[in-house]
């Protein structure tokens, strides 16, 4: 009996230590970037153009570029993803068609980002002749996040109690009215959170934009959606691996990584804050 | 009014329906475009456009494959008898050799005499093999073009050499990358599966609610870190660490890639395993405990077996994540195109190759097509991964 307890104790403690190690890994990565990156951050770094073979100046065009790509991809992926999630969850009955759509969505979410890059290049850049442009990059990124948006929408709708729907129907509401007035208001916080989290994902993606939009060095702001832009993740890649002067550009790399990580941390925090606030609101109503 | 309402309902449903088809449409389009660009490489000659390989009219050899041509131009094969021709030694002649044979005056200021000179050369040297632009040949040339065998699927998949820009003939063998991808993935899993499952068990079964609520967002955050940041971290911290620990010349190795990928696969494995462990009905656990089993015994004998299919799904999705990962691997594995024979040598993976080379490959050229063909291979890998997940799901649903 005591031996059994001992085994249990050893096992549980080692599992605890392993978990601690995993957490430690995250903090090692974050800490490493934060400690070395924060020294580089200044107003100039955030708002100036890169200069002197990317060893001086700032990363302003990369920040703006990432902003454009996030905005562009979300304009595309938000509505389609949410509508698609509503359709598959609220309208489709369990049938081969529903299973087909679900399998296809799963497949899409399993496709590696570099394949999206190839696809975006073949379809948007070359076939539709958009060229390397914000529109090509945004559409590629939008398709990449579509499964995430669909899934979060479905999860959010699933969490809505069926009695609410029944109640609404019993009062004579149509399906559309029920969804608009009853289901969506309840599911809305979760949908929004999911959407915000997918922004975080989009802003860090590199492989899909390599051949669809990202510019190696372009010290000006985009004028239209058919311009190329720099982007934070690609800029970090360039600084870390192929800058003209690697030693000198290292601080810029730390700074860029810090900005990228901060954006993602901020987005995650906003998402959880919104979730908490909207949940309270919905409950109060 | 009622009719109008009904119309609106139909209209909305149609809009919703068309949105829901976008994902399926995208998957189909991805397949179409990958094949459209990639399949072309199996229908074309491996020679550079507008370049030909010519031999003397008297030479009986009509067709050579890429390996033979390479061997000839590397002077591993020096006699025509080795490739089915007459016993005659091979004389190499490429564009770069022109000035060794003829002076600039002989060729003329704008190379206007070049076609005639090439004609002379092939007449004087029956054993010659020339790799030359087809534009510089005279209209009634005294030699014949050698047919070059097209690249076969087997040459592509099992070929051990990847020299996409070598002259006169490039090699497109992706075997080193397939091995590289599999080794990096395997290494990542050896690292991520035990850590991931242990953490998931800790979160689902051991830790208190408060600690779990603390861990959950941390794991989510780990999942949210962009791969390029992992790559950067790997490049600055893990690569030198590997180099020092094992006393290597370069730290960019399969091992470094495996560690970075392992960290990246952790959140996937942890989250899905934890969800699976949580699905075990409370009644089963309580029954086990009531029979006098310890929590550990219950965990090993009841909870884990119950969650088996969920844990397998977690592992397979971890594999999927690792196989397709591009940027981090590109930054830390060294990108050598040799077949890796251990974990401590550089290697390259399929996604990293695409990312590294597509920018330099001329649009529509053979190299470009080869990279799309690599994309097809990667796509097939992910389809296998996804189908296994579906398979496991269906089986466990039936059981």
Boltz contact constraints between the chains, C-beta under 6 A:
constraints:
  - contact:
      token1: [A, 4]
      token2: [B, 294]
      max_distance: 6.0
  - contact:
      token1: [A, 8]
      token2: [B, 294]
      max_distance: 6.0
  - contact:
      token1: [A, 8]
      token2: [B, 296]
      max_distance: 6.0
  - contact:
      token1: [A, 11]
      token2: [B, 296]
      max_distance: 6.0
  - contact:
      token1: [A, 12]
      token2: [B, 206]
      max_distance: 6.0
  - contact:
      token1: [A, 15]
      token2: [B, 198]
      max_distance: 6.0
  - contact:
      token1: [A, 15]
      token2: [B, 201]
      max_distance: 6.0
  - contact:
      token1: [A, 15]
      token2: [B, 202]
      max_distance: 6.0
  - contact:
      token1: [A, 15]
      token2: [B, 206]
      max_distance: 6.0
  - contact:
      token1: [A, 16]
      token2: [B, 202]
      max_distance: 6.0
  - contact:
      token1: [A, 18]
      token2: [B, 195]
      max_distance: 6.0
  - contact:
      token1: [A, 18]
      token2: [B, 198]
      max_distance: 6.0
  - contact:
      token1: [A, 18]
      token2: [B, 199]
      max_distance: 6.0
  - contact:
      token1: [A, 19]
      token2: [B, 199]
      max_distance: 6.0
  - contact:
      token1: [A, 19]
      token2: [B, 202]
      max_distance: 6.0
  - contact:
      token1: [A, 22]
      token2: [B, 199]
      max_distance: 6.0
  - contact:
      token1: [A, 23]
      token2: [B, 218]
      max_distance: 6.0
  - contact:
      token1: [A, 25]
      token2: [B, 263]
      max_distance: 6.0
  - contact:
      token1: [A, 26]
      token2: [B, 218]
      max_distance: 6.0
  - contact:
      token1: [A, 26]
      token2: [B, 222]
      max_distance: 6.0
  - contact:
      token1: [A, 29]
      token2: [B, 233]
      max_distance: 6.0
  - contact:
      token1: [A, 80]
      token2: [B, 19]
      max_distance: 6.0
  - contact:
      token1: [A, 80]
      token2: [B, 22]
      max_distance: 6.0
  - contact:
      token1: [A, 83]
      token2: [B, 16]
      max_distance: 6.0
  - contact:
      token1: [A, 83]
      token2: [B, 19]
      max_distance: 6.0
  - contact:
      token1: [A, 84]
      token2: [B, 19]
      max_distance: 6.0
  - contact:
      token1: [A, 84]
      token2: [B, 20]
      max_distance: 6.0
  - contact:
      token1: [A, 86]
      token2: [B, 16]
      max_distance: 6.0
  - contact:
      token1: [A, 87]
      token2: [B, 16]
      max_distance: 6.0
  - contact:
      token1: [A, 87]
      token2: [B, 17]
      max_distance: 6.0
  - contact:
      token1: [A, 87]
      token2: [B, 20]
      max_distance: 6.0
  - contact:
      token1: [A, 88]
      token2: [B, 20]
      max_distance: 6.0
  - contact:
      token1: [A, 101]
      token2: [B, 20]
      max_distance: 6.0
  - contact:
      token1: [A, 104]
      token2: [B, 23]
      max_distance: 6.0
  - contact:
      token1: [A, 104]
      token2: [B, 24]
      max_distance: 6.0
  - contact:
      token1: [A, 104]
      token2: [B, 27]
      max_distance: 6.0
  - contact:
      token1: [A, 105]
      token2: [B, 23]
      max_distance: 6.0
  - contact:
      token1: [A, 107]
      token2: [B, 27]
      max_distance: 6.0
  - contact:
      token1: [A, 107]
      token2: [B, 386]
      max_distance: 6.0
  - contact:
      token1: [A, 108]
      token2: [B, 23]
      max_distance: 6.0
  - contact:
      token1: [A, 108]
      token2: [B, 26]
      max_distance: 6.0
  - contact:
      token1: [A, 108]
      token2: [B, 27]
      max_distance: 6.0
  - contact:
      token1: [A, 110]
      token2: [B, 320]
      max_distance: 6.0
  - contact:
      token1: [A, 110]
      token2: [B, 382]
      max_distance: 6.0
  - contact:
      token1: [A, 110]
      token2: [B, 386]
      max_distance: 6.0
  - contact:
      token1: [A, 111]
      token2: [B, 382]
      max_distance: 6.0
  - contact:
      token1: [A, 112]
      token2: [B, 324]
      max_distance: 6.0
  - contact:
      token1: [A, 112]
      token2: [B, 351]
      max_distance: 6.0
  - contact:
      token1: [A, 112]
      token2: [B, 378]
      max_distance: 6.0
  - contact:
      token1: [A, 114]
      token2: [B, 326]
      max_distance: 6.0
  - contact:
      token1: [A, 114]
      token2: [B, 351]
      max_distance: 6.0
  - contact:
      token1: [A, 114]
      token2: [B, 354]
      max_distance: 6.0
  - contact:
      token1: [A, 114]
      token2: [B, 355]
      max_distance: 6.0
  - contact:
      token1: [A, 115]
      token2: [B, 375]
      max_distance: 6.0
  - contact:
      token1: [A, 115]
      token2: [B, 378]
      max_distance: 6.0
  - contact:
      token1: [A, 115]
      token2: [B, 379]
      max_distance: 6.0
  - contact:
      token1: [A, 118]
      token2: [B, 375]
      max_distance: 6.0
  - contact:
      token1: [A, 119]
      token2: [B, 30]
      max_distance: 6.0
  - contact:
      token1: [A, 119]
      token2: [B, 33]
      max_distance: 6.0
  - contact:
      token1: [A, 122]
      token2: [B, 33]
      max_distance: 6.0
  - contact:
      token1: [A, 122]
      token2: [B, 37]
      max_distance: 6.0
  - contact:
      token1: [A, 123]
      token2: [B, 33]
      max_distance: 6.0
  - contact:
      token1: [A, 143]
      token2: [B, 26]
      max_distance: 6.0
  - contact:
      token1: [A, 146]
      token2: [B, 23]
      max_distance: 6.0
  - contact:
      token1: [A, 176]
      token2: [B, 9]
      max_distance: 6.0
  - contact:
      token1: [A, 176]
      token2: [B, 12]
      max_distance: 6.0
  - contact:
      token1: [A, 200]
      token2: [B, 224]
      max_distance: 6.0
  - contact:
      token1: [A, 204]
      token2: [B, 226]
      max_distance: 6.0
  - contact:
      token1: [A, 206]
      token2: [B, 228]
      max_distance: 6.0
  - contact:
      token1: [A, 206]
      token2: [B, 327]
      max_distance: 6.0
  - contact:
      token1: [A, 207]
      token2: [B, 326]
      max_distance: 6.0
  - contact:
      token1: [A, 207]
      token2: [B, 327]
      max_distance: 6.0
  - contact:
      token1: [A, 207]
      token2: [B, 355]
      max_distance: 6.0
  - contact:
      token1: [A, 210]
      token2: [B, 355]
      max_distance: 6.0
  - contact:
      token1: [A, 211]
      token2: [B, 358]
      max_distance: 6.0
  - contact:
      token1: [A, 233]
      token2: [B, 226]
      max_distance: 6.0
  - contact:
      token1: [A, 233]
      token2: [B, 228]
      max_distance: 6.0
  - contact:
      token1: [A, 236]
      token2: [B, 228]
      max_distance: 6.0
  - contact:
      token1: [A, 237]
      token2: [B, 228]
      max_distance: 6.0
  - contact:
      token1: [A, 240]
      token2: [B, 232]
      max_distance: 6.0
  - contact:
      token1: [A, 240]
      token2: [B, 235]
      max_distance: 6.0
  - contact:
      token1: [A, 241]
      token2: [B, 331]
      max_distance: 6.0
  - contact:
      token1: [A, 257]
      token2: [B, 229]
      max_distance: 6.0
  - contact:
      token1: [A, 257]
      token2: [B, 232]
      max_distance: 6.0
  - contact:
      token1: [A, 264]
      token2: [B, 224]
      max_distance: 6.0
